[in-house]
Structures are given as C-alpha cells and as structure tokens.
Amino acid sequence: MSKNLDQFLAALARAQAPQFDEKEERIAVSDTVSVAASVYENIRNTLEYDEEHLLRRNAIRRILKRRLAEEDREALAGDLLRELIWARYLPNKKIPESLIGTLAQVFAKYHPLFENLESDSQSGGQHYQWLLDVLSTEIEYLVSPPLADEALASFAYQELKSRLEWHGGLVKDEDRDLQLYAAVHRTVLKSNNATLRFRLLTLYYPEWLKAGPNDSVVAEIANHLDTVIDSVEKQISHPAADSMFRLVRGYAVVFHLLRDIAEDDPSAFAQAVVQKDTASLERAIGKAAKVRYERFYARQRRGVFRAVTFLFLSKFVLALLIEMPYERLILQTTNWLPLTVNVIFHPLLLGLIGLTVNIPQKKNTARITELALGVLRVGDDFNVNFRVRRPWAKGALAQVFRLLYTAFFLLTIGVISYILHGFDFNYVSIAFFLFFLSLVTYFGLKVRNRRRELVIIDTESGFFATLIDILFLPIIRAGRWMALKAPRINIFLFFFDFIVEAPFKAAIRLIEGWLAFLKEKREEI
C-alpha cells in the first residue's frame, strides 16, 4: 500500500471519530421554532440557485452580514449557532456550548482586519466582502470540520502531483503546486471562490488557523491586507485556472469512488489493495459508481426543479411589471398568447434540457475502474499532461470563422423573431423571449454539464447535436456573456434577506424564549 493511500485511510478513520467531547454541555433549541425556521430556509433556498453543499456557508455569511457589527462576541457566537440549529444546518443537542467561546475568539481575531478597512472607499467595500467570505468559511470549518473532504483533497493532490507533467510556460514553477491545489479543491470538493480564499490564505499563513487575536500574524495580515488579497486573487484568477480545472475534473470521480468504497468497508478495502485483489476492487468500484449515478439523477431533478421554480417566478413578475403595462398603456391592448408563452416556455425548456441528461454508465465505469486501479498501483499506471490548447484558426481564417459565427447568430435571431412576430408578439415580448432564451440555453447547458462530474469518457456528437451547435451556440454564448456581465440582483432574495429575515429571526428568538419561560413555570408546579 502506498504512503499516500495509507495516510488517506488513517485520515478517514479520524474523520469518523467524534469531533467533540461527548461529556460537554450541548446547545438545545426548541423543536417547535426549528420547524418554522427550517421551512423558511427551504423556501429561501429554492430561490437561490446554488450547490447544496454551499447552502450552510451561505447562511453563515448572511447571518454575519446582518449581525457582525454587534459588540458582544459571545452573544453573536451563541446566536449564530442557534440560528444554524434552528434552520437544521446543524443537529440539535449535538453542538457543544464550548464552541461559543471558540467562535468568539475567531470574531476577535478578525476584528483588527475589519477595523483597518476604509469603509468609505470602493476597495474597502470589496475587502469587506472578501473578509466575509473567509470568515464564514472558517466558521463552517469549525462547526462542522470537513476532515474527510480535506483528506480526500490531500490524497488527490498527492497522487495527481506525482503523475503531472507540465508542458508550456503558462504556469511558472512557483505557481504550479498552488494551481494544482486550487484545481483539486474546485473539482474534487467543488469549492467556490469563498472557500478557495480561505484555503489559500491558510497556505500563505499556516499559523492563521490557531492564531489568537493578539498574535503577530493577525497584525501582519491586517497591515498588509491589500497585498494578501491580491496574492490570493492572483492565484484564483490565474490564466491557467480554467485549463487546470478541466484537466483535474477528468479524474475527480475516480477519487470520489475510492473514498466511497474506503468509507463503506475500510478494512476490506485495505486488504484488497494489499493483496492486489483487482476482482474485488472492480466489483466495489462498479457498485459505488452505480450509487453515484443514481444520486446524480436525484440531485439533477431537485436542482432543475429549483431552477424552474425560480425562473417561473421571475418571468411571472416581469410579465406583471413590464410586459402587461406596456401592452395596456402603449399598445392599448392585451395579447395573452405572448404573455403566456413568455411565462411558461422558458421554464419548460429549462426543465426539458436539464431532465434529458444521459450517462453512458458501462463504458464510463470501465474507464473509471482502469484509472482507479492505476491510482491504487494494482493496475496500469498513467500520466497526467497539462497543455494549453492553441487556437485552431488564426489570421484570415479566424476572421472568416468569426463572420460565419456572427452570420449564424443573426440568422437564428432573425428567424425566431420572424416566427414570433407571426404570432403577434410585440417588440418588447420578442426582446424578452430572446433574452431569456439565451440565458436559459446557457444555464441549461451548465446544468447538463454537471454530468462531467461523473463522465470522463469522450462522447461523440451526432448530426442533430452538431446542427444545434451551429445554430444555437452563438445564442448560448450570448447568454453566458449576459450572465457574467449583468448585475446579479435577485429581487426575491433581496426581499427575504433585507426585509423578512431580520424580523422573522427576532420573532423566532422571542418565541423560543417564551417557550423556555413556560417550561420553567411548568417545572415549578
């Protein structure tokens, strides 16, 4: 058994052990108010189209943004934990009271960093958001230590590093380890930028995790925060980041399945590796892969439902606020067909795109098994090559292709507009239809591309897929451009976060106090 695998299995064993002392006092909240808080959180999260594993960190960030200015750090820490337990992001009667003091010390550690910000400047506002990302991630790591995830990332990093061959000069020698580390976190753990900011900060300053508010590292970071942020963001936005992501993504599922079978039966897994029992390992990998496929389809259905619900609500509100007033006030008429089509067509299209994903399970599992046996060193080994793709066409030929690309874009837009006009769509309705068509096809493609988390074999495109690429790829790329450039304002989330959440949580706190008071009086009888 390799040293990397031995360390990985030992880390998994530590992760399965209790993380907190069983004898400590635990935080308990009312189950009655917890039901109300969890229902609220579920409704809100339906409107926030984000990965499920990020929802708790997002909730921590929201609570901090609402209450970070409070002076009493102990009270803030206690209320933060209770809100997370209310919403069932953390289990009731499982979180130790001592964690309140630990979080209070973390708030004290970050206080000098927030104090040094220039609140009236643009950079100060950006740095405030950056620190919120880092702080919320550190808190999540404290309340629910991701020991197994970190063990998996370390194992994947070490195994890929030993096989990685760098080609070209895009990534300098001093940046290679960091770029591989970031790519592993993005693909294997599906970390977002907020998580990466925290992890890279702790790589630059390993002593940060155990630092107290008066330690020298706190003052050093506070005094050089601009430089620290620039260094971290430089690695996150590195020119090779996307290429590294695509490279490592092709191996992520291999490590996920190895973790699955290792956690399922650690001793049998270790014995099979030591004895090089490839038959047993192949059966275990095939079984774990099947479970992953079924889980993917279930998650895909949930994600598509959330996305369709959010899109339907958005289209309905826009129809009420813009399209209907335009027809009534400007055109002096109401045409229900365009209004109805614009409300229901795009959610249905998104649902169709997202729910027709297929995985070639047999061939894909065979390739995963081949790579997994190579990682375990009981099968054929492999190399990982990093190369940046060069542009296929340059000079005059590239100009010709751009002209064709633009021509097909205009042709597709023109044909769709002509058809809609034939059904009495006005110019505003046509503009809304095309705008959401581009966004929906882009986000639908992103939803379909989630299969790349599992599918590592190349799949050939048929005639119809190629035809769709020719006609709709320009529209999809237009949707991508709008998604990246448009301001990310979600009016529904704005309503929940800034109007509903604060008084709702205050009411929950009041009700829980009243129930606790009644319990005390009942016990006195």
C-alpha positions as CSV (number, residue, x, y, z in Angstrom):
1,M,0.0,0.0,0.0
2,S,1.3,3.4,-0.9
3,K,2.2,6.1,1.7
4,N,-0.5,8.4,0.2
5,L,-3.2,5.8,0.5
6,D,-2.2,4.8,4.0
7,Q,-2.4,8.5,5.1
8,F,-5.7,8.8,3.4
9,L,-7.2,5.8,5.2
10,A,-5.9,7.0,8.5
11,A,-7.4,10.4,8.0
12,L,-10.8,8.9,7.1
13,A,-10.7,6.9,10.3
14,R,-10.0,10.1,12.3
15,A,-12.9,11.8,10.5
16,Q,-15.3,9.1,11.6
17,A,-14.4,9.6,15.2
18,P,-16.5,12.0,17.4
19,Q,-15.2,15.6,16.8
20,F,-16.4,17.0,20.2
21,D,-16.2,15.7,23.7
22,E,-19.4,13.7,24.5
23,K,-19.4,14.9,28.1
24,E,-19.7,18.6,27.2
25,E,-23.0,20.5,27.6
26,R,-24.8,20.8,24.3
27,I,-26.8,23.6,22.7
28,A,-30.5,22.8,22.6
29,V,-33.2,24.7,20.8
30,S,-37.0,24.3,20.6
31,D,-38.1,21.8,18.0
32,T,-41.3,23.9,17.5
33,V,-39.5,27.0,16.4
34,S,-37.0,24.9,14.5
35,V,-39.8,23.7,12.2
36,A,-40.7,27.3,11.3
37,A,-37.1,28.3,10.7
38,S,-36.3,25.3,8.5
39,V,-39.4,25.9,6.4
40,Y,-38.3,29.5,5.9
41,E,-34.8,28.4,4.9
42,N,-36.1,25.8,2.5
43,I,-38.3,28.4,0.8
44,R,-35.5,30.9,0.6
45,N,-33.0,28.3,-0.8
46,T,-35.5,27.4,-3.5
47,L,-34.9,30.9,-4.9
48,E,-31.1,30.7,-4.5
49,Y,-29.7,28.5,-7.3
50,D,-26.5,27.3,-5.7
51,E,-24.8,24.0,-4.9
52,E,-26.4,22.2,-1.9
53,H,-23.1,21.9,-0.1
54,L,-22.7,25.7,-0.1
55,L,-26.0,26.5,1.5
56,R,-24.8,26.3,5.1
57,R,-21.8,28.5,4.4
58,N,-24.1,31.0,2.6
59,A,-26.4,31.0,5.6
60,I,-23.4,31.7,7.9
61,R,-22.4,34.6,5.6
62,R,-25.9,36.1,5.7
63,I,-26.1,36.0,9.5
64,L,-22.7,37.6,9.8
65,K,-23.6,40.3,7.3
66,R,-26.7,41.1,9.3
67,R,-25.1,41.0,12.8
68,L,-21.3,41.3,12.6
69,A,-21.3,44.9,13.9
70,E,-22.6,43.7,17.3
71,E,-20.2,44.4,20.2
72,D,-20.9,41.2,22.3
73,R,-18.9,38.5,20.5
74,E,-20.1,35.8,22.9
75,A,-23.8,36.6,22.2
76,L,-23.1,36.8,18.5
77,A,-21.4,33.4,18.5
78,G,-24.3,31.8,20.5
79,D,-27.0,33.3,18.3
80,L,-25.2,32.3,15.2
81,L,-25.1,28.7,16.3
82,R,-28.7,28.7,17.4
83,E,-29.8,30.2,14.1
84,L,-27.9,27.4,12.3
85,I,-29.5,24.8,14.5
86,W,-33.0,26.3,14.0
87,A,-32.6,26.0,10.3
88,R,-31.3,22.5,10.7
89,Y,-27.9,23.2,9.2
90,L,-26.5,21.8,12.4
91,P,-28.0,19.0,14.5
92,N,-30.0,19.9,17.7
93,K,-28.4,18.9,21.1
94,K,-25.1,17.9,19.4
95,I,-23.1,21.1,19.3
96,P,-21.1,21.8,22.5
97,E,-21.5,25.0,24.4
98,S,-17.7,25.5,24.4
99,L,-17.9,26.2,20.7
100,I,-19.5,29.6,21.5
101,G,-16.2,30.7,23.1
102,T,-14.2,29.3,20.2
103,L,-16.2,31.3,17.7
104,A,-16.0,34.4,19.9
105,Q,-12.2,34.2,19.7
106,V,-12.4,33.9,15.9
107,F,-14.5,37.1,15.8
108,A,-11.9,38.8,17.9
109,K,-9.2,37.6,15.6
110,Y,-10.9,39.1,12.6
111,H,-11.8,42.3,14.3
112,P,-8.5,44.1,13.5
113,L,-8.8,43.2,9.9
114,F,-12.3,44.7,9.6
115,E,-11.2,47.7,11.7
116,N,-8.5,48.6,9.2
117,L,-10.8,48.7,6.2
118,E,-11.6,52.1,4.6
119,S,-15.4,51.9,4.8
120,D,-15.9,54.9,2.5
121,S,-13.9,53.6,-0.4
122,Q,-14.7,51.1,-3.2
123,S,-11.7,48.9,-2.2
124,G,-12.9,48.9,1.4
125,G,-16.2,47.6,0.4
126,Q,-14.7,44.9,-1.8
127,H,-12.3,43.9,1.0
128,Y,-15.2,43.7,3.5
129,Q,-16.9,41.2,1.2
130,W,-13.7,39.3,0.8
131,L,-13.2,39.0,4.6
132,L,-16.9,37.9,5.0
133,D,-16.1,35.1,2.6
134,V,-13.1,34.0,4.5
135,L,-14.7,34.4,8.0
136,S,-17.8,32.5,7.0
137,T,-15.7,29.6,5.6
138,E,-13.6,29.4,8.7
139,I,-16.6,29.3,10.9
140,E,-18.1,26.5,8.8
141,Y,-14.9,24.5,9.1
142,L,-15.1,24.9,12.9
143,V,-18.8,24.0,13.4
144,S,-18.5,21.0,11.0
145,P,-14.9,20.1,10.4
146,P,-14.6,18.6,6.9
147,L,-11.9,16.2,7.8
148,A,-12.9,13.5,5.3
149,D,-13.1,16.1,2.5
150,E,-9.7,17.5,3.3
151,A,-8.2,14.0,3.4
152,L,-9.7,13.3,0.0
153,A,-8.3,16.6,-1.4
154,S,-4.9,15.9,0.0
155,F,-4.9,12.3,-1.4
156,A,-6.0,13.5,-4.8
157,Y,-3.4,16.3,-4.8
158,Q,-0.5,14.0,-3.9
159,E,-1.5,11.3,-6.5
160,L,-2.0,13.8,-9.3
161,K,1.1,15.7,-8.5
162,S,3.3,12.6,-8.7
163,R,1.9,12.0,-12.2
164,L,1.5,15.5,-13.6
165,E,3.7,16.6,-16.5
166,W,3.7,20.3,-17.2
167,H,4.1,21.5,-20.8
168,G,4.5,25.1,-21.9
169,G,5.3,28.1,-19.8
170,L,1.9,29.4,-18.9
171,V,2.3,28.3,-15.3
172,K,5.5,29.3,-13.6
173,D,7.3,26.8,-11.4
174,E,6.5,28.6,-8.2
175,D,2.7,28.6,-9.0
176,R,2.3,25.0,-10.1
177,D,1.6,23.5,-6.7
178,L,-0.9,26.2,-5.9
179,Q,-2.7,25.9,-9.2
180,L,-3.0,22.1,-8.8
181,Y,-4.2,22.6,-5.2
182,A,-6.8,25.1,-6.3
183,A,-7.9,22.9,-9.2
184,V,-8.3,19.9,-6.8
185,H,-10.4,21.9,-4.5
186,R,-12.6,23.2,-7.3
187,T,-13.2,19.8,-8.8
188,V,-12.9,17.2,-6.1
189,L,-14.5,19.3,-3.3
190,K,-16.4,21.7,-5.6
191,S,-15.1,24.6,-3.6
192,N,-16.3,28.0,-4.7
193,N,-14.1,31.2,-4.6
194,A,-15.0,31.9,-1.0
195,T,-13.7,28.5,0.1
196,L,-10.6,28.9,-2.0
197,R,-9.9,32.3,-0.5
198,F,-9.8,30.8,3.0
199,R,-7.8,27.7,2.0
200,L,-5.2,29.8,0.1
201,L,-4.9,32.3,3.0
202,T,-4.1,29.4,5.3
203,L,-1.5,28.1,2.8
204,Y,0.2,31.5,2.8
205,Y,-0.2,31.8,6.6
206,P,-0.4,28.3,8.2
207,E,-0.4,29.7,11.7
208,W,-3.6,31.6,11.0
209,L,-5.9,28.8,12.0
210,K,-4.6,28.6,15.5
211,A,-3.8,32.3,15.9
212,G,-5.3,34.3,18.7
213,P,-6.4,38.0,18.4
214,N,-3.1,39.3,19.8
215,D,-0.8,37.1,17.8
216,S,1.7,38.8,15.4
217,V,0.2,37.1,12.3
218,V,-3.1,38.9,12.8
219,A,-1.3,42.3,12.9
220,E,0.7,41.3,9.9
221,I,-2.3,40.4,7.7
222,A,-4.2,43.5,8.9
223,N,-1.4,45.8,8.0
224,H,-0.8,44.2,4.6
225,L,-4.4,43.2,3.7
226,D,-4.2,44.6,0.2
227,T,-1.2,42.6,-0.6
228,V,-2.6,39.4,0.9
229,I,-5.9,39.7,-1.0
230,D,-4.1,40.5,-4.3
231,S,-1.8,37.4,-3.8
232,V,-4.8,35.1,-3.2
233,E,-6.9,36.6,-6.0
234,K,-4.0,36.3,-8.4
235,Q,-3.9,32.5,-7.9
236,I,-7.7,32.2,-8.1
237,S,-7.9,34.2,-11.4
238,H,-4.7,32.7,-12.9
239,P,-4.8,32.4,-16.7
240,A,-4.3,28.6,-16.3
241,A,-7.1,28.2,-13.8
242,D,-9.8,27.1,-16.3
243,S,-7.4,24.7,-18.1
244,M,-6.3,23.2,-14.8
245,F,-10.0,22.8,-13.7
246,R,-10.9,20.9,-16.9
247,L,-7.8,18.7,-16.6
248,V,-8.4,17.7,-13.0
249,R,-12.1,17.3,-13.5
250,G,-11.4,14.2,-15.6
251,Y,-10.0,12.5,-12.5
252,A,-12.2,13.8,-9.7
253,V,-14.8,11.0,-9.9
254,V,-12.0,8.4,-9.5
255,F,-11.1,9.8,-6.1
256,H,-14.7,10.1,-5.1
257,L,-15.4,6.5,-5.8
258,L,-12.2,5.4,-3.9
259,R,-13.4,7.4,-0.9
260,D,-16.9,5.8,-1.2
261,I,-15.6,2.2,-1.1
262,A,-13.0,3.1,1.6
263,E,-15.6,4.5,3.9
264,D,-18.0,1.7,3.2
265,D,-15.6,-1.0,4.4
266,P,-12.1,0.3,5.3
267,S,-10.6,-3.0,6.3
268,A,-11.9,-4.9,3.3
269,F,-10.7,-2.1,1.0
270,A,-7.2,-2.0,2.5
271,Q,-6.9,-5.8,2.4
272,A,-7.9,-5.9,-1.3
273,V,-5.3,-3.3,-2.1
274,V,-2.5,-5.1,-0.2
275,Q,-3.4,-8.4,-1.8
276,K,-4.0,-6.8,-5.2
277,D,-7.4,-8.3,-5.4
278,T,-8.5,-6.5,-8.6
279,A,-11.7,-8.5,-9.0
280,S,-13.0,-7.4,-5.6
281,L,-11.9,-3.8,-6.2
282,E,-13.6,-3.8,-9.6
283,R,-16.9,-5.0,-8.1
284,A,-16.7,-2.4,-5.3
285,I,-16.0,0.4,-7.8
286,G,-18.9,-0.7,-10.0
287,K,-21.2,-0.8,-7.1
288,A,-20.1,2.6,-5.8
289,A,-20.4,4.1,-9.4
290,K,-24.0,2.9,-9.7
291,V,-24.9,4.6,-6.4
292,R,-23.2,7.8,-7.6
293,Y,-25.2,7.7,-10.9
294,E,-28.5,7.3,-9.0
295,R,-27.6,10.1,-6.7
296,F,-26.7,12.3,-9.6
297,Y,-30.1,11.8,-11.2
298,A,-31.9,12.5,-8.0
299,R,-29.9,15.7,-7.4
300,Q,-30.4,16.7,-11.0
301,R,-34.1,16.5,-10.6
302,R,-34.0,18.6,-7.4
303,G,-31.7,21.2,-9.0
304,V,-33.9,21.5,-12.1
305,F,-37.0,21.9,-10.0
306,R,-35.4,24.7,-8.0
307,A,-34.2,26.4,-11.2
308,V,-37.5,26.1,-13.0
309,T,-39.4,27.5,-9.9
310,F,-37.1,30.5,-9.7
311,L,-37.3,31.2,-13.4
312,F,-41.1,30.9,-13.5
313,L,-41.4,33.3,-10.6
314,S,-39.1,35.8,-12.3
315,K,-40.9,35.6,-15.6
316,F,-44.3,36.0,-13.9
317,V,-43.2,39.1,-12.0
318,L,-41.6,40.6,-15.2
319,A,-44.8,40.0,-17.1
320,L,-46.8,41.8,-14.4
321,L,-44.3,44.7,-14.1
322,I,-43.3,45.3,-17.7
323,E,-45.0,43.4,-20.4
324,M,-48.6,43.8,-19.3
325,P,-48.2,47.6,-18.6
326,Y,-46.5,48.1,-21.9
327,E,-49.4,46.4,-23.8
328,R,-52.1,48.2,-21.8
329,L,-50.5,51.7,-21.8
330,I,-48.6,51.8,-25.0
331,L,-50.3,49.4,-27.4
332,Q,-53.8,49.8,-25.8
333,T,-54.4,46.1,-26.0
334,T,-53.7,42.8,-24.2
335,N,-52.5,39.8,-26.2
336,W,-52.5,36.8,-23.8
337,L,-50.6,34.4,-26.1
338,P,-47.2,36.2,-26.0
339,L,-47.6,36.8,-22.2
340,T,-48.4,33.2,-21.6
341,V,-45.7,31.9,-23.8
342,N,-43.1,34.2,-22.3
343,V,-44.1,33.0,-18.8
344,I,-44.2,29.2,-19.3
345,F,-42.0,28.4,-22.4
346,H,-38.6,29.1,-20.9
347,P,-39.1,27.2,-17.6
348,L,-40.4,24.3,-19.6
349,L,-37.4,24.5,-21.9
350,L,-35.0,24.6,-18.9
351,G,-36.8,21.6,-17.4
352,L,-36.5,19.7,-20.7
353,I,-32.8,20.5,-21.1
354,G,-32.0,19.5,-17.5
355,L,-34.0,16.3,-17.3
356,T,-32.8,14.7,-20.5
357,V,-29.2,14.1,-19.4
358,N,-27.9,10.6,-20.0
359,I,-24.8,8.9,-18.7
360,P,-23.1,6.0,-20.7
361,Q,-22.7,4.0,-17.5
362,K,-21.0,0.8,-18.7
363,K,-18.2,2.5,-20.7
364,N,-17.7,5.2,-18.2
365,T,-17.4,2.9,-15.3
366,A,-14.9,0.8,-17.1
367,R,-12.7,3.8,-17.7
368,I,-13.1,4.9,-14.0
369,T,-12.1,1.4,-12.8
370,E,-9.0,1.5,-15.0
371,L,-7.8,4.8,-13.6
372,A,-8.7,3.8,-10.0
373,L,-6.6,0.7,-10.2
374,G,-3.8,2.8,-11.5
375,V,-4.1,5.2,-8.6
376,L,-4.0,2.2,-6.2
377,R,-1.0,0.8,-8.0
378,V,-2.7,-2.5,-8.6
379,G,-3.2,-1.8,-12.3
380,D,-1.6,0.1,-15.2
381,D,-0.3,3.5,-14.1
382,F,-1.0,6.7,-16.1
383,N,0.4,10.1,-16.6
384,V,-1.4,13.4,-16.4
385,N,-0.4,16.0,-19.0
386,F,-1.1,19.7,-18.7
387,R,-1.2,21.5,-22.1
388,V,-3.0,24.7,-23.0
389,R,-4.9,24.4,-26.2
390,R,-3.8,26.6,-29.0
391,P,-6.4,28.5,-31.1
392,W,-7.4,26.2,-34.0
393,A,-7.6,29.1,-36.5
394,K,-5.5,32.2,-36.8
395,G,-5.3,35.3,-39.1
396,A,-7.6,35.4,-42.1
397,L,-9.2,32.0,-41.4
398,A,-10.1,33.1,-37.9
399,Q,-11.8,36.2,-39.4
400,V,-13.8,34.1,-41.8
401,F,-15.0,31.8,-38.9
402,R,-16.0,34.9,-36.9
403,L,-18.0,36.2,-39.8
404,L,-19.7,32.8,-40.2
405,Y,-20.3,32.7,-36.4
406,T,-21.9,36.2,-36.5
407,A,-24.0,35.3,-39.6
408,F,-25.5,32.2,-38.0
409,F,-26.2,34.2,-34.8
410,L,-28.1,36.9,-36.8
411,L,-29.8,34.3,-38.9
412,T,-31.1,32.4,-35.8
413,I,-32.2,35.6,-34.1
414,G,-33.9,36.8,-37.3
415,V,-35.8,33.5,-37.9
416,I,-37.0,33.3,-34.3
417,S,-38.1,37.0,-34.4
418,Y,-40.0,36.4,-37.7
419,I,-41.8,33.4,-36.3
420,L,-42.8,35.2,-33.0
421,H,-43.9,38.3,-35.0
422,G,-46.2,36.0,-36.9
423,F,-47.9,35.0,-33.6
424,D,-48.5,38.7,-32.8
425,F,-45.5,39.2,-30.4
426,N,-44.7,42.8,-30.0
427,Y,-41.1,44.1,-29.9
428,V,-40.9,44.0,-26.1
429,S,-42.3,40.5,-26.0
430,I,-39.8,39.4,-28.7
431,A,-36.9,41.0,-26.8
432,F,-37.9,39.3,-23.6
433,F,-38.2,35.9,-25.4
434,L,-34.8,36.2,-27.0
435,F,-33.2,37.5,-23.8
436,F,-34.4,34.6,-21.7
437,L,-33.9,32.1,-24.5
438,S,-30.2,32.9,-24.4
439,L,-30.0,32.8,-20.6
440,V,-32.0,29.6,-20.4
441,T,-30.0,27.7,-23.0
442,Y,-26.8,28.8,-21.3
443,F,-27.9,27.8,-17.8
444,G,-29.5,24.6,-19.2
445,L,-26.1,23.7,-20.8
446,K,-24.5,24.3,-17.4
447,V,-27.0,22.0,-15.8
448,R,-26.3,19.3,-18.4
449,N,-22.6,19.8,-18.0
450,R,-22.9,18.6,-14.4
451,R,-22.6,15.1,-15.9
452,R,-18.9,15.9,-16.4
453,E,-18.5,15.3,-12.7
454,L,-19.1,11.7,-13.4
455,V,-18.5,11.2,-17.2
456,I,-14.8,11.0,-18.0
457,I,-15.0,9.4,-21.5
458,D,-15.3,11.3,-24.7
459,T,-18.8,11.2,-26.2
460,E,-19.3,11.8,-29.9
461,S,-21.8,14.4,-31.1
462,G,-24.4,13.3,-33.7
463,F,-25.8,15.2,-36.6
464,F,-28.5,16.9,-34.7
465,A,-26.1,17.9,-31.8
466,T,-23.8,19.4,-34.4
467,L,-26.7,21.3,-36.0
468,I,-27.8,22.7,-32.7
469,D,-24.2,23.8,-32.0
470,I,-24.1,25.7,-35.3
471,L,-27.5,27.4,-34.8
472,F,-27.7,27.9,-31.1
473,L,-24.1,28.1,-29.8
474,P,-23.9,31.8,-30.6
475,I,-27.1,32.4,-28.6
476,I,-25.8,30.2,-25.7
477,R,-22.6,32.3,-25.6
478,A,-24.6,35.5,-25.7
479,G,-26.4,34.1,-22.6
480,R,-23.1,33.4,-20.9
481,W,-21.9,36.9,-21.6
482,M,-25.1,38.4,-20.1
483,A,-24.9,36.1,-17.1
484,L,-21.4,37.2,-16.4
485,K,-21.9,40.9,-17.1
486,A,-25.3,41.6,-15.8
487,P,-25.7,42.7,-12.2
488,R,-26.6,39.7,-10.1
489,I,-29.6,41.1,-8.3
490,N,-32.3,38.6,-7.2
491,I,-35.3,40.7,-6.1
492,F,-36.8,37.7,-4.3
493,L,-33.7,37.1,-2.3
494,F,-33.3,40.8,-1.6
495,F,-36.9,40.8,-0.2
496,F,-36.1,37.7,2.0
497,D,-32.7,38.9,3.2
498,F,-33.3,42.6,3.9
499,I,-37.0,42.8,4.7
500,V,-38.2,39.4,6.0
501,E,-35.2,37.7,7.6
502,A,-34.3,40.1,10.5
503,P,-37.8,40.4,11.9
504,F,-38.5,36.7,11.3
505,K,-35.4,35.6,13.2
506,A,-36.2,38.1,16.0
507,A,-39.7,36.6,16.3
508,I,-38.2,33.1,16.4
509,R,-35.9,34.2,19.2
510,L,-38.8,35.7,21.1
511,I,-41.0,32.6,20.7
512,E,-38.2,30.3,21.8
513,G,-37.7,32.5,24.9
514,W,-41.4,32.4,25.7
515,L,-41.5,28.6,25.3
516,A,-38.5,28.3,27.6
517,F,-40.2,30.5,30.2
518,L,-43.3,28.4,30.1
519,K,-41.2,25.2,30.5
520,E,-39.6,26.7,33.6
521,K,-43.0,27.6,35.1
522,R,-44.4,24.1,34.3
523,E,-41.4,22.5,36.1
524,E,-42.2,24.6,39.2
525,I,-45.6,23.1,39.6
